[in-house]
């Protein structure tokens, strides 16, 4: 956010805490990330093989979208498989939970500077092609 007086926070100060209320687990019954339709919404689901420790490590490698608060509004990260993940607050200023995000959200909601960092991270991880494919082929 331009003019934000708050420096980018150290993500190590935040924990990963699943959001179990009102939803149940964000995991699929498959070892790959994907989406399911629940009522009238498309919901991102993590692979069934992702542990809480892996989710927390991924969150801490992410890039923040700042607000006027001293903690991030959202955190975006790229998994080693090229999947885009979004982390949102579980407990304000303390913890986050994450799930796969779709390409339309990336283009619509992720600031340009964060998109550039995510694209570079995908290159660094060797999954740039998979990342681009995820952004192009995920539901709106």
C-alpha positions, 0 to 999 in steps of 0.5 A, spaced: 500 500 500 503 506 497 504 511 503 503 505 508 507 507 515 508 500 517 514 496 515 513 489 512 512 485 518 517 479 520 512 473 518 516 468 523 511 472 529 505 469 526 503 462 527 499 457 522 492 456 525 487 452 521 480 456 520 475 450 522 469 454 524 465 454 520 468 450 515 471 444 515 478 442 513 481 445 507 484 439 504 482 435 498 482 427 498 487 427 493 495 429 494 494 435 489 491 442 490 485 443 487 478 446 487 471 444 489 464 447 488 460 448 495 453 451 494 455 457 489 462 458 491 468 455 488 473 453 494 480 452 494 483 445 497 490 443 499 493 437 498 491 431 503 499 430 504 500 437 506 502 438 514 501 443 518 508 444 519 509 445 511 503 450 511 506 454 516 513 454 512 509 456 506 506 462 509 512 464 512 516 464 505 510 468 503 509 476 501 504 480 504 499 485 502 499 490 507 493 495 510 494 500 516 494 495 521 501 492 523 500 485 521 498 483 513 491 483 510 493 477 506 500 473 505 501 470 498 506 464 497 508 459 491 508 452 493 514 448 490 508 445 485 507 452 482 500 452 486 498 459 488 496 460 496 493 465 500 493 466 507 488 470 511 487 471 518 485 466 523 486 470 529 487 478 527 495 479 528 496 472 531 495 467 526 493 465 519 490 459 515 491 458 507 488 455 501 489 455 494 488 461 490 485 462 483 488 466 477 483 471 477 484 473 484 491 473 482 490 478 477 484 482 480 487 482 488 494 481 488 498 488 488 503 488 482 509 488 486 507 482 490 506 479 483 513 480 481 515 477 487 511 471 486 513 470 479 520 470 481 519 465 487 516 461 482 523 461 477 527 460 483 523 454 485 524 451 478 516 451 478 515 457 473 511 453 468 507 450 473 505 456 476 503 460 470 499 453 468 496 454 475 494 461 474 491 460 467 487 454 468 484 455 475 477 457 476 474 464 477 
